[in-house]
C-alpha cells in the first residue's frame, strides 16, 4: 500500500480527460483502461489537484466547502490520495 507523505505535494496527471456528467466528474484512465467517477468531496479534491497541493492544503479545501474540520477529514483525504496514487491518477511532486 502506498502511503501519503505529508511533506510532499500532489498533482493530478495532466493526460487524464475528465468531464462532468450528471453532477459527477468522470475521467478515463487510458493507461489503466478504466473509467473513474468522482462526486462531492472526491471531486473537490480532484479540482484542487489542478495545482500542486499538500495534504494540509487539500484538507483545508475540503473543510472550506463542507462542514468538517481539516483534522476530521485528514484520514479520509489521505486514503483518497493513496487510492489515486495506487491507480496512477495523481503524481507526487516534491
Phi and psi in radians as a Rosetta constraint file:
Dihedral C 1 N 2 CA 2 C 2 CIRCULARHARMONIC -1.336 0.35
Dihedral N 2 CA 2 C 2 N 3 CIRCULARHARMONIC 2.544 0.35
Dihedral C 2 N 3 CA 3 C 3 CIRCULARHARMONIC -2.098 0.35
Dihedral N 3 CA 3 C 3 N 4 CIRCULARHARMONIC 2.297 0.35
Dihedral C 3 N 4 CA 4 C 4 CIRCULARHARMONIC -1.196 0.35
Dihedral N 4 CA 4 C 4 N 5 CIRCULARHARMONIC 2.305 0.35
Dihedral C 4 N 5 CA 5 C 5 CIRCULARHARMONIC -1.631 0.35
Dihedral N 5 CA 5 C 5 N 6 CIRCULARHARMONIC 2.102 0.35
Dihedral C 5 N 6 CA 6 C 6 CIRCULARHARMONIC -1.213 0.35
Dihedral N 6 CA 6 C 6 N 7 CIRCULARHARMONIC -0.268 0.35
Dihedral C 6 N 7 CA 7 C 7 CIRCULARHARMONIC -1.672 0.35
Dihedral N 7 CA 7 C 7 N 8 CIRCULARHARMONIC -0.217 0.35
Dihedral C 7 N 8 CA 8 C 8 CIRCULARHARMONIC -1.525 0.35
Dihedral N 8 CA 8 C 8 N 9 CIRCULARHARMONIC 2.793 0.35
Dihedral C 8 N 9 CA 9 C 9 CIRCULARHARMONIC -1.824 0.35
Dihedral N 9 CA 9 C 9 N 10 CIRCULARHARMONIC 2.766 0.35
Dihedral C 9 N 10 CA 10 C 10 CIRCULARHARMONIC -2.224 0.35
Dihedral N 10 CA 10 C 10 N 11 CIRCULARHARMONIC 2.625 0.35
Dihedral C 10 N 11 CA 11 C 11 CIRCULARHARMONIC -2.544 0.35
Dihedral N 11 CA 11 C 11 N 12 CIRCULARHARMONIC 2.365 0.35
Dihedral C 11 N 12 CA 12 C 12 CIRCULARHARMONIC -1.221 0.35
Dihedral N 12 CA 12 C 12 N 13 CIRCULARHARMONIC 2.641 0.35
Dihedral C 12 N 13 CA 13 C 13 CIRCULARHARMONIC -1.222 0.35
Dihedral N 13 CA 13 C 13 N 14 CIRCULARHARMONIC 2.275 0.35
Dihedral C 13 N 14 CA 14 C 14 CIRCULARHARMONIC -1.254 0.35
Dihedral N 14 CA 14 C 14 N 15 CIRCULARHARMONIC -0.278 0.35
Dihedral C 14 N 15 CA 15 C 15 CIRCULARHARMONIC -1.545 0.35
Dihedral N 15 CA 15 C 15 N 16 CIRCULARHARMONIC 0.061 0.35
Dihedral C 15 N 16 CA 16 C 16 CIRCULARHARMONIC -1.555 0.35
Dihedral N 16 CA 16 C 16 N 17 CIRCULARHARMONIC 2.335 0.35
Dihedral C 16 N 17 CA 17 C 17 CIRCULARHARMONIC -1.624 0.35
Dihedral N 17 CA 17 C 17 N 18 CIRCULARHARMONIC 2.252 0.35
Dihedral C 17 N 18 CA 18 C 18 CIRCULARHARMONIC -2.329 0.35
Dihedral N 18 CA 18 C 18 N 19 CIRCULARHARMONIC 2.422 0.35
Dihedral C 18 N 19 CA 19 C 19 CIRCULARHARMONIC -2.412 0.35
Dihedral N 19 CA 19 C 19 N 20 CIRCULARHARMONIC 2.715 0.35
Dihedral C 19 N 20 CA 20 C 20 CIRCULARHARMONIC -1.629 0.35
Dihedral N 20 CA 20 C 20 N 21 CIRCULARHARMONIC 2.184 0.35
Dihedral C 20 N 21 CA 21 C 21 CIRCULARHARMONIC -2.320 0.35
Dihedral N 21 CA 21 C 21 N 22 CIRCULARHARMONIC 2.085 0.35
Dihedral C 21 N 22 CA 22 C 22 CIRCULARHARMONIC 0.912 0.35
Dihedral N 22 CA 22 C 22 N 23 CIRCULARHARMONIC 0.754 0.35
Dihedral C 22 N 23 CA 23 C 23 CIRCULARHARMONIC 1.360 0.35
Dihedral N 23 CA 23 C 23 N 24 CIRCULARHARMONIC 0.112 0.35
Dihedral C 23 N 24 CA 24 C 24 CIRCULARHARMONIC -2.098 0.35
Dihedral N 24 CA 24 C 24 N 25 CIRCULARHARMONIC 2.386 0.35
Dihedral C 24 N 25 CA 25 C 25 CIRCULARHARMONIC -1.451 0.35
Dihedral N 25 CA 25 C 25 N 26 CIRCULARHARMONIC 2.066 0.35
Dihedral C 25 N 26 CA 26 C 26 CIRCULARHARMONIC -2.028 0.35
Dihedral N 26 CA 26 C 26 N 27 CIRCULARHARMONIC 2.322 0.35
Dihedral C 26 N 27 CA 27 C 27 CIRCULARHARMONIC -2.361 0.35
Dihedral N 27 CA 27 C 27 N 28 CIRCULARHARMONIC 2.736 0.35
Dihedral C 27 N 28 CA 28 C 28 CIRCULARHARMONIC -1.988 0.35
Dihedral N 28 CA 28 C 28 N 29 CIRCULARHARMONIC 2.165 0.35
Dihedral C 28 N 29 CA 29 C 29 CIRCULARHARMONIC -1.662 0.35
Dihedral N 29 CA 29 C 29 N 30 CIRCULARHARMONIC 1.704 0.35
Dihedral C 29 N 30 CA 30 C 30 CIRCULARHARMONIC -1.042 0.35
Dihedral N 30 CA 30 C 30 N 31 CIRCULARHARMONIC -0.791 0.35
Dihedral C 30 N 31 CA 31 C 31 CIRCULARHARMONIC -1.068 0.35
Dihedral N 31 CA 31 C 31 N 32 CIRCULARHARMONIC -0.646 0.35
Dihedral C 31 N 32 CA 32 C 32 CIRCULARHARMONIC -1.500 0.35
Dihedral N 32 CA 32 C 32 N 33 CIRCULARHARMONIC -0.360 0.35
Dihedral C 32 N 33 CA 33 C 33 CIRCULARHARMONIC 1.186 0.35
Dihedral N 33 CA 33 C 33 N 34 CIRCULARHARMONIC 0.526 0.35
Dihedral C 33 N 34 CA 34 C 34 CIRCULARHARMONIC -2.318 0.35
Dihedral N 34 CA 34 C 34 N 35 CIRCULARHARMONIC 2.705 0.35
Dihedral C 34 N 35 CA 35 C 35 CIRCULARHARMONIC -1.708 0.35
Dihedral N 35 CA 35 C 35 N 36 CIRCULARHARMONIC 2.535 0.35
Dihedral C 35 N 36 CA 36 C 36 CIRCULARHARMONIC -2.231 0.35
Dihedral N 36 CA 36 C 36 N 37 CIRCULARHARMONIC 2.367 0.35
Dihedral C 36 N 37 CA 37 C 37 CIRCULARHARMONIC -2.044 0.35
Dihedral N 37 CA 37 C 37 N 38 CIRCULARHARMONIC 2.316 0.35
Dihedral C 37 N 38 CA 38 C 38 CIRCULARHARMONIC -2.179 0.35
Dihedral N 38 CA 38 C 38 N 39 CIRCULARHARMONIC 2.381 0.35
Dihedral C 38 N 39 CA 39 C 39 CIRCULARHARMONIC -2.253 0.35
Dihedral N 39 CA 39 C 39 N 40 CIRCULARHARMONIC 2.815 0.35
Dihedral C 39 N 40 CA 40 C 40 CIRCULARHARMONIC 0.844 0.35
Dihedral N 40 CA 40 C 40 N 41 CIRCULARHARMONIC -2.061 0.35
Dihedral C 40 N 41 CA 41 C 41 CIRCULARHARMONIC -1.070 0.35
Dihedral N 41 CA 41 C 41 N 42 CIRCULARHARMONIC -0.738 0.35
Dihedral C 41 N 42 CA 42 C 42 CIRCULARHARMONIC -1.064 0.35
Dihedral N 42 CA 42 C 42 N 43 CIRCULARHARMONIC -0.711 0.35
Dihedral C 42 N 43 CA 43 C 43 CIRCULARHARMONIC -1.169 0.35
Dihedral N 43 CA 43 C 43 N 44 CIRCULARHARMONIC -0.644 0.35
Dihedral C 43 N 44 CA 44 C 44 CIRCULARHARMONIC -1.073 0.35
Dihedral N 44 CA 44 C 44 N 45 CIRCULARHARMONIC -0.786 0.35
Dihedral C 44 N 45 CA 45 C 45 CIRCULARHARMONIC -1.118 0.35
Dihedral N 45 CA 45 C 45 N 46 CIRCULARHARMONIC -0.773 0.35
Dihedral C 45 N 46 CA 46 C 46 CIRCULARHARMONIC -1.023 0.35
Dihedral N 46 CA 46 C 46 N 47 CIRCULARHARMONIC -0.780 0.35
Dihedral C 46 N 47 CA 47 C 47 CIRCULARHARMONIC -1.083 0.35
Dihedral N 47 CA 47 C 47 N 48 CIRCULARHARMONIC -0.704 0.35
Dihedral C 47 N 48 CA 48 C 48 CIRCULARHARMONIC -1.140 0.35
Dihedral N 48 CA 48 C 48 N 49 CIRCULARHARMONIC -0.446 0.35
Dihedral C 48 N 49 CA 49 C 49 CIRCULARHARMONIC -1.415 0.35
Dihedral N 49 CA 49 C 49 N 50 CIRCULARHARMONIC 0.167 0.35
Dihedral C 49 N 50 CA 50 C 50 CIRCULARHARMONIC -1.150 0.35
Dihedral N 50 CA 50 C 50 N 51 CIRCULARHARMONIC -0.458 0.35
Dihedral C 50 N 51 CA 51 C 51 CIRCULARHARMONIC -2.116 0.35
Dihedral N 51 CA 51 C 51 N 52 CIRCULARHARMONIC 2.666 0.35
Dihedral C 51 N 52 CA 52 C 52 CIRCULARHARMONIC -0.965 0.35
Dihedral N 52 CA 52 C 52 N 53 CIRCULARHARMONIC 2.330 0.35
Dihedral C 52 N 53 CA 53 C 53 CIRCULARHARMONIC -2.504 0.35
Dihedral N 53 CA 53 C 53 N 54 CIRCULARHARMONIC 2.468 0.35
Dihedral C 53 N 54 CA 54 C 54 CIRCULARHARMONIC -1.523 0.35
Dihedral N 54 CA 54 C 54 N 55 CIRCULARHARMONIC 2.967 0.35
Dihedral C 54 N 55 CA 55 C 55 CIRCULARHARMONIC -1.002 0.35
Dihedral N 55 CA 55 C 55 N 56 CIRCULARHARMONIC -0.768 0.35
Dihedral C 55 N 56 CA 56 C 56 CIRCULARHARMONIC -1.055 0.35
Dihedral N 56 CA 56 C 56 N 57 CIRCULARHARMONIC -0.747 0.35
Dihedral C 56 N 57 CA 57 C 57 CIRCULARHARMONIC -1.149 0.35
Dihedral N 57 CA 57 C 57 N 58 CIRCULARHARMONIC -0.686 0.35
Dihedral C 57 N 58 CA 58 C 58 CIRCULARHARMONIC -1.182 0.35
Dihedral N 58 CA 58 C 58 N 59 CIRCULARHARMONIC -0.692 0.35
Dihedral C 58 N 59 CA 59 C 59 CIRCULARHARMONIC -1.119 0.35
Dihedral N 59 CA 59 C 59 N 60 CIRCULARHARMONIC -0.662 0.35
Dihedral C 59 N 60 CA 60 C 60 CIRCULARHARMONIC -1.139 0.35
Dihedral N 60 CA 60 C 60 N 61 CIRCULARHARMONIC -0.696 0.35
Dihedral C 60 N 61 CA 61 C 61 CIRCULARHARMONIC -1.119 0.35
Dihedral N 61 CA 61 C 61 N 62 CIRCULARHARMONIC -0.724 0.35
Dihedral C 61 N 62 CA 62 C 62 CIRCULARHARMONIC -1.159 0.35
Dihedral N 62 CA 62 C 62 N 63 CIRCULARHARMONIC -0.779 0.35
Dihedral C 62 N 63 CA 63 C 63 CIRCULARHARMONIC -1.203 0.35
Dihedral N 63 CA 63 C 63 N 64 CIRCULARHARMONIC -0.431 0.35
Dihedral C 63 N 64 CA 64 C 64 CIRCULARHARMONIC -1.260 0.35
Dihedral N 64 CA 64 C 64 N 65 CIRCULARHARMONIC -0.451 0.35
Dihedral C 64 N 65 CA 65 C 65 CIRCULARHARMONIC -1.779 0.35
Dihedral N 65 CA 65 C 65 N 66 CIRCULARHARMONIC -0.439 0.35
Dihedral C 65 N 66 CA 66 C 66 CIRCULARHARMONIC -2.172 0.35
Dihedral N 66 CA 66 C 66 N 67 CIRCULARHARMONIC 2.800 0.35
Dihedral C 66 N 67 CA 67 C 67 CIRCULARHARMONIC -1.431 0.35
Dihedral N 67 CA 67 C 67 N 68 CIRCULARHARMONIC 1.248 0.35
Dihedral C 67 N 68 CA 68 C 68 CIRCULARHARMONIC -2.644 0.35
Dihedral N 68 CA 68 C 68 N 69 CIRCULARHARMONIC 2.590 0.35
Dihedral C 68 N 69 CA 69 C 69 CIRCULARHARMONIC -1.468 0.35
Dihedral N 69 CA 69 C 69 N 70 CIRCULARHARMONIC 2.727 0.35
Dihedral C 69 N 70 CA 70 C 70 CIRCULARHARMONIC -0.982 0.35
Dihedral N 70 CA 70 C 70 N 71 CIRCULARHARMONIC -0.641 0.35
Dihedral C 70 N 71 CA 71 C 71 CIRCULARHARMONIC -1.187 0.35
Dihedral N 71 CA 71 C 71 N 72 CIRCULARHARMONIC -0.663 0.35
Dihedral C 71 N 72 CA 72 C 72 CIRCULARHARMONIC -1.226 0.35
Dihedral N 72 CA 72 C 72 N 73 CIRCULARHARMONIC -0.513 0.35
Dihedral C 72 N 73 CA 73 C 73 CIRCULARHARMONIC -1.713 0.35
Dihedral N 73 CA 73 C 73 N 74 CIRCULARHARMONIC -0.043 0.35
Dihedral C 73 N 74 CA 74 C 74 CIRCULARHARMONIC -0.973 0.35
Dihedral N 74 CA 74 C 74 N 75 CIRCULARHARMONIC -0.853 0.35
Dihedral C 74 N 75 CA 75 C 75 CIRCULARHARMONIC -1.110 0.35
Dihedral N 75 CA 75 C 75 N 76 CIRCULARHARMONIC -0.696 0.35
Dihedral C 75 N 76 CA 76 C 76 CIRCULARHARMONIC -1.204 0.35
Dihedral N 76 CA 76 C 76 N 77 CIRCULARHARMONIC -0.706 0.35
Dihedral C 76 N 77 CA 77 C 77 CIRCULARHARMONIC -1.139 0.35
Dihedral N 77 CA 77 C 77 N 78 CIRCULARHARMONIC -0.753 0.35
Dihedral C 77 N 78 CA 78 C 78 CIRCULARHARMONIC -1.078 0.35
Dihedral N 78 CA 78 C 78 N 79 CIRCULARHARMONIC -0.719 0.35
Dihedral C 78 N 79 CA 79 C 79 CIRCULARHARMONIC -1.135 0.35
Dihedral N 79 CA 79 C 79 N 80 CIRCULARHARMONIC -0.690 0.35
Dihedral C 79 N 80 CA 80 C 80 CIRCULARHARMONIC -1.113 0.35
Dihedral N 80 CA 80 C 80 N 81 CIRCULARHARMONIC -0.769 0.35
Dihedral C 80 N 81 CA 81 C 81 CIRCULARHARMONIC -1.055 0.35
Dihedral N 81 CA 81 C 81 N 82 CIRCULARHARMONIC -0.729 0.35
Dihedral C 81 N 82 CA 82 C 82 CIRCULARHARMONIC -1.006 0.35
Dihedral N 82 CA 82 C 82 N 83 CIRCULARHARMONIC -0.771 0.35
Dihedral C 82 N 83 CA 83 C 83 CIRCULARHARMONIC -1.118 0.35
Dihedral N 83 CA 83 C 83 N 84 CIRCULARHARMONIC -0.739 0.35
Dihedral C 83 N 84 CA 84 C 84 CIRCULARHARMONIC -1.177 0.35
Dihedral N 84 CA 84 C 84 N 85 CIRCULARHARMONIC -0.643 0.35
Dihedral C 84 N 85 CA 85 C 85 CIRCULARHARMONIC -1.150 0.35
Dihedral N 85 CA 85 C 85 N 86 CIRCULARHARMONIC -0.766 0.35
Dihedral C 85 N 86 CA 86 C 86 CIRCULARHARMONIC -1.067 0.35
Dihedral N 86 CA 86 C 86 N 87 CIRCULARHARMONIC -0.641 0.35
Dihedral C 86 N 87 CA 87 C 87 CIRCULARHARMONIC -1.534 0.35
Dihedral N 87 CA 87 C 87 N 88 CIRCULARHARMONIC 0.024 0.35
Dihedral C 87 N 88 CA 88 C 88 CIRCULARHARMONIC 1.070 0.35
Dihedral N 88 CA 88 C 88 N 89 CIRCULARHARMONIC 0.677 0.35
Dihedral C 88 N 89 CA 89 C 89 CIRCULARHARMONIC -1.683 0.35
Dihedral N 89 CA 89 C 89 N 90 CIRCULARHARMONIC -0.319 0.35
Dihedral C 89 N 90 CA 90 C 90 CIRCULARHARMONIC -2.308 0.35
Dihedral N 90 CA 90 C 90 N 91 CIRCULARHARMONIC 2.839 0.35
Dihedral C 90 N 91 CA 91 C 91 CIRCULARHARMONIC -2.109 0.35
Dihedral N 91 CA 91 C 91 N 92 CIRCULARHARMONIC 2.595 0.35
Dihedral C 91 N 92 CA 92 C 92 CIRCULARHARMONIC -1.490 0.35
Dihedral N 92 CA 92 C 92 N 93 CIRCULARHARMONIC 2.280 0.35
Dihedral C 92 N 93 CA 93 C 93 CIRCULARHARMONIC -2.199 0.35
Dihedral N 93 CA 93 C 93 N 94 CIRCULARHARMONIC 1.965 0.35
